[in-house]
Amino acid sequence: MGRRLRDGRGLLVVRGEVGSVSVPLEIAASYRARTKGLLGRDGIEGALLLSPANSVHTFRMRMPIDVAYLDRELVVIAVRTMRPGRLGLPRIRARHVVEAEAGSMAGWGLRRGVQVEFAAGADAAA
């Protein structure tokens, strides 16, 4: 990735066999933003990037979520769907976590082995 992220907005770009998909992305890079995550929300348009992160939980969440663990080269290590009230196991190689509403990632073609890109907005890159 090469650059440090800041809280803000951007795009998650998933490159698949039939083209690419761009998804609105909220970036949570500060401790406070990562801690809050999707807590208290009923949904999200697009996805939320937690960076740095290698695990998540869904305690006090209102909805099931898809979770993608990314390594430092932004390759997907694993994708899991988590119901509220669960604790995800830490992924040793993970450096970033992407969260979205359950079922979203399959539609984007986000699965193990896929490389993604972040196109940060002007307020998200440092």
Secondary structure, 3 states (H helix, E strand, C coil): CCCCECCEEEEEEEEECCEEEEEEEEEECCHHHHHHCCCCCCCCCCEEEECCCCCCECCCCCCCEEEEEECCCCEEEEEEEECCCCECCCCCCCCEEEEEECCHHHHHCCCCCCEEEEEECCCCEC
